[in-house]
């Protein structure tokens, strides 16, 4: 019984943690792209990374730059939605967006050290 409780707790934590990707709640996924992201661990991981980088970039930009970044993100989300459930298309979309957001991180790193 003692071994069962930690295993059960670990299993419940995994289930609770897998209920949402970083940028949206998988329990509320409606579109084909959102459902595909929730069903595929690699896409979910890319979504988590994209959301982290987007948040960091957003917090470190001045107001005008922040608005431009938010517009770019909305445009990217619209493009991502066009992929539907096509995992190859979704992977390419995430790879492009992650590369763009990494460029923003280079701007932040160049202002260091922190």
C-alpha positions as CSV (number, residue, x, y, z in Angstrom):
1,X,0.0,0.0,0.0
2,X,2.8,2.4,0.8
3,X,4.3,2.0,-2.7
4,X,0.9,2.5,-4.3
5,X,0.3,5.9,-2.8
6,X,3.4,7.6,-4.2
7,X,2.8,6.0,-7.6
8,X,-0.8,7.2,-7.6
9,X,0.2,10.7,-6.6
10,X,2.8,10.8,-9.4
11,X,0.2,9.6,-11.9
12,X,-2.3,12.2,-10.8
13,X,0.3,14.9,-11.0
14,X,1.2,13.8,-14.6
15,X,-2.5,13.9,-15.6
16,X,-3.0,17.3,-14.0
17,X,0.1,18.7,-15.6
18,X,-0.8,17.4,-19.1
19,X,-4.2,19.1,-19.1
20,X,-2.9,22.3,-20.5
21,X,-0.2,23.6,-22.8
22,X,1.4,26.8,-21.8
23,X,-0.7,29.1,-24.0
24,X,-4.1,27.5,-23.6
25,X,-6.1,25.0,-21.6
26,X,-6.2,21.7,-23.4
27,X,-9.5,20.8,-21.7
28,X,-11.0,23.8,-23.7
29,X,-9.2,23.0,-27.0
30,X,-11.7,23.5,-29.8
31,X,-9.8,23.9,-33.0
32,X,-7.9,21.2,-34.9
33,X,-4.6,22.8,-34.3
34,X,-5.2,23.1,-30.5
35,X,-6.3,19.5,-30.3
36,X,-3.2,18.3,-32.2
37,X,-0.9,20.3,-29.9
38,X,-2.5,18.8,-26.9
39,X,-2.2,15.3,-28.3
40,X,1.4,15.5,-29.3
41,X,4.0,15.9,-26.6
42,X,6.7,17.5,-28.9
43,X,4.2,20.1,-30.1
44,X,3.0,20.8,-26.5
45,X,6.7,21.3,-25.5
46,X,7.2,23.7,-28.4
47,X,4.1,25.6,-27.3
48,X,5.4,25.8,-23.7
49,X,8.8,27.2,-25.0
50,X,7.0,29.6,-27.4
51,X,4.9,31.0,-24.6
52,X,7.9,31.4,-22.3
53,X,9.9,33.3,-24.9
54,X,6.9,35.4,-25.9
55,X,6.3,36.4,-22.3
56,X,9.9,37.4,-21.7
57,X,10.1,39.3,-25.0
58,X,6.8,41.1,-24.2
59,X,7.9,42.1,-20.7
60,X,11.2,43.6,-21.9
61,X,9.9,45.7,-24.8
62,X,8.7,49.3,-24.7
63,X,5.1,50.0,-25.3
64,X,5.4,50.4,-29.1
65,X,7.5,47.3,-29.5
66,X,5.2,45.4,-27.2
67,X,2.2,46.2,-29.4
68,X,4.1,45.2,-32.5
69,X,5.0,41.9,-30.9
70,X,1.4,41.2,-29.8
71,X,0.3,41.9,-33.4
72,X,2.9,39.5,-34.7
73,X,1.8,36.8,-32.2
74,X,-1.8,37.2,-33.3
75,X,-0.8,36.9,-36.9
76,X,1.2,33.8,-36.1
77,X,-1.7,32.2,-34.2
78,X,-3.9,32.8,-37.3
79,X,-1.3,31.1,-39.5
80,X,-0.9,28.3,-37.0
81,X,-4.7,27.7,-37.1
82,X,-4.5,27.2,-40.9
83,X,-2.3,24.1,-40.2
84,X,-5.3,22.4,-38.7
85,X,-4.2,19.0,-37.4
86,X,-1.2,18.7,-39.8
87,X,1.6,18.0,-37.4
88,X,4.4,18.7,-39.9
89,X,2.8,22.1,-40.6
90,X,2.5,22.8,-36.9
91,X,6.1,21.9,-36.3
92,X,7.3,24.2,-39.0
93,X,5.1,27.0,-37.7
94,X,6.5,26.6,-34.2
95,X,10.1,26.3,-35.4
96,X,9.7,29.6,-37.3
97,X,8.1,31.4,-34.4
98,X,10.7,30.1,-31.9
99,X,13.5,31.3,-34.2
100,X,11.9,34.8,-34.3
101,X,11.4,34.9,-30.5
102,X,15.0,33.7,-30.0
103,X,16.2,36.7,-32.0
104,X,14.4,38.9,-29.4
105,X,16.2,37.0,-26.7
106,X,19.5,37.9,-28.3
107,X,18.5,41.6,-27.9
108,X,18.0,40.9,-24.2
109,X,21.2,39.0,-23.8
110,X,23.2,41.8,-25.4
111,X,22.1,44.2,-22.7
112,X,23.5,42.0,-19.9
113,X,25.2,41.0,-17.7
114,X,22.3,40.5,-15.3
